[in-house]
Amino acid sequence: MDELDSLVVAARAGGGWAFARLWEELAGSVAGYLRARGVDEVDDVTSEVFLAAFAGIRRFEGDGARFRSWLFTIAHHRGVDGLRGQIKTGGRETYVDDLDRRTVPSAEDSSLERLQSDEVRVALAALTPEQRDVVLLRFVADLSLDEVAAITGRNTGAVKQLQRRGVQQLRRHLNGAIPTNPITSVPALPIAEL
């Protein structure tokens, strides 16, 4: 039994300390997933995800891997709700750094620093929303194909295809094959007849 399995068992038995450890282990990944999906209030939504998990932990059945999958299912649904709320309210306010000098490094910032780079954000923006969800759930959340399929409501074959196409798109983008700001559009040339 690995540590995550033990923490889930202890949390199901009512051990608040175990749920606190689950937060420490998984909150950074959940927040990174939500941030990469474009959710505005990442800290709030991450807290909502864990509150929902805490409320339902006694009904939960499974090991640590299953808990991780269940947690990201909740995160996926809360992220969708958060994005819908952003659309209804008209987006986000721009943060002006010059006006507020308070800074506090968080665990998620250090563990997910790579997701903060502009290059990664631009690369993720080049994906379709479906590809982005699959890539984030597979590689940020570290979930299996079957778990991602269950979360997104797709079959495993569709998830494989979305992952393959998403990774190919990211590879082309990060290798510079896809210009971020094309200067002009060039019509496709006809294929020469043999």
C-alpha positions in Angstrom: 0.0 0.0 0.0 1.6 3.3 -1.0 1.3 6.6 0.8 -1.6 7.9 -1.2 -3.6 4.7 -0.5 -2.9 5.0 3.2 -3.9 8.7 3.3 -7.2 7.9 1.5 -8.0 5.1 4.1 -7.2 7.4 7.0 -9.2 10.3 5.5 -12.2 8.0 5.0 -11.9 7.0 8.6 -12.3 10.7 9.6 -8.6 11.6 10.0 -8.5 15.3 9.3 -4.7 15.2 9.2 -4.9 12.7 6.3 -7.1 15.0 4.3 -4.7 17.8 5.0 -1.9 15.6 3.6 -4.0 14.8 0.6 -4.4 18.6 0.0 -0.6 19.0 0.3 0.0 16.2 -2.2 -2.6 17.1 -4.8 -3.6 20.7 -4.5 -0.7 21.9 -6.7 -1.7 19.6 -9.5 -5.4 20.5 -9.3 -4.6 24.2 -9.3 -2.2 23.8 -12.2 -4.9 21.9 -14.2 -7.5 24.6 -13.5 -5.0 27.4 -14.3 -4.1 25.8 -17.6 -7.8 25.5 -18.5 -8.1 29.2 -18.0 -10.1 29.3 -14.8 -9.9 32.8 -13.2 -10.2 32.1 -9.4 -7.9 29.1 -9.3 -7.4 29.2 -5.5 -11.1 29.4 -4.9 -12.0 26.7 -7.3 -9.2 24.4 -6.0 -10.7 24.9 -2.5 -14.1 24.1 -3.8 -12.8 20.9 -5.3 -11.3 19.8 -2.0 -14.3 20.8 0.0 -16.5 18.7 -2.3 -14.1 15.8 -2.0 -14.0 16.2 1.8 -17.8 16.2 2.0 -18.0 13.0 -0.1 -14.9 11.1 1.3 -16.9 8.7 3.4 -18.9 7.6 0.4 -15.8 7.2 -1.7 -14.6 3.7 -2.4 -11.2 2.9 -3.9 -7.5 3.3 -3.6 -5.2 6.3 -3.9 -5.2 6.2 -7.8 -9.0 6.1 -7.8 -9.1 9.0 -5.4 -6.8 11.0 -7.6 -9.1 10.3 -10.6 -12.2 11.2 -8.6 -10.6 14.4 -7.4 -9.8 15.4 -11.0 -13.3 14.5 -12.1 -14.5 17.0 -9.5 -11.9 19.5 -10.7 -13.0 19.1 -14.3 -16.6 19.7 -13.5 -15.8 22.7 -11.3 -13.5 24.1 -14.0 -16.3 23.9 -16.5 -18.6 25.7 -14.1 -15.9 28.3 -13.4 -15.5 29.0 -17.2 -19.2 29.3 -17.6 -19.3 31.8 -14.8 -16.5 33.8 -16.5 -18.5 34.0 -19.7 -21.6 35.2 -17.8 -19.7 37.9 -15.9 -17.6 39.1 -18.8 -14.1 37.8 -18.0 -11.5 38.9 -15.5 -10.0 42.0 -14.2 -6.4 42.9 -15.1 -4.0 42.7 -12.2 -1.7 45.7 -12.0 1.5 44.7 -10.3 2.6 48.3 -9.7 -0.3 48.8 -7.3 0.2 45.7 -5.1 3.7 44.6 -4.1 2.6 41.7 -1.8 4.0 38.4 -2.9 3.9 35.0 -1.3 5.3 32.0 -3.1 3.0 29.0 -3.0 3.7 25.3 -3.4 1.8 25.2 -6.6 3.9 28.0 -8.1 7.1 26.1 -7.4 5.8 22.7 -8.5 4.1 23.9 -11.6 6.5 26.7 -12.7 6.7 25.3 -16.2 3.0 25.8 -16.7 3.5 29.5 -16.0 5.7 30.2 -18.9 4.2 32.2 -21.8 5.5 29.7 -24.2 3.6 26.8 -22.6 0.4 28.9 -22.3 0.7 29.9 -26.0 1.3 26.3 -26.9 -1.7 25.1 -24.9 -3.8 27.8 -26.6 -3.0 26.3 -30.0 -4.9 23.1 -29.0 -8.6 22.5 -29.3 -10.4 22.6 -25.9 -10.9 18.9 -26.1 -7.2 18.2 -26.8 -6.1 20.6 -24.0 -8.4 18.8 -21.5 -6.9 15.4 -22.4 -3.3 16.6 -22.4 -3.7 18.4 -19.1 -5.5 15.4 -17.4 -2.9 13.0 -18.8 0.3 14.9 -18.1 -0.5 17.4 -15.4 -2.9 15.3 -13.4 -1.0 12.1 -14.4 -4.3 10.1 -15.0 -4.6 7.0 -17.1 -6.4 6.9 -20.5 -9.4 5.1 -18.9 -9.6 7.7 -16.1 -9.5 10.6 -18.6 -12.2 8.9 -20.7 -14.4 8.6 -17.6 -13.9 12.2 -16.7 -14.5 13.7 -20.1 -17.3 11.3 -21.1 -15.4 9.9 -24.1 -14.3 6.4 -24.9 -10.6 5.4 -24.5 -10.0 5.3 -28.2 -11.2 8.9 -28.6 -9.0 10.0 -25.7 -6.0 8.3 -27.3 -6.7 10.2 -30.6 -7.1 13.5 -28.8 -3.9 12.9 -26.9 -2.0 11.9 -30.0 -3.2 14.9 -32.0 -2.7 17.3 -29.1 0.9 16.1 -28.5 1.7 16.4 -32.2 0.2 19.9 -32.3 2.3 20.9 -29.2 5.4 19.3 -30.8 4.9 21.3 -34.0 4.2 24.5 -32.1 7.1 24.2 -29.7 9.5 23.3 -32.6 8.4 26.5 -34.4 6.5 24.8 -37.2 3.4 26.8 -36.4 3.9 30.6 -36.4 2.1 32.3 -33.7 1.4 35.5 -35.7 1.5 34.8 -39.5 2.2 37.9 -41.5 0.0 36.9 -44.5 -2.1 34.0 -45.4 -0.9 32.0 -48.3 -3.4 30.0 -50.4 -2.7 26.3 -50.7 -0.8 25.4 -53.8 -2.3 22.7 -56.1 -0.6 19.3 -56.0 1.4 18.8 -59.2 0.1 16.1 -61.5 2.5 13.2 -62.2 
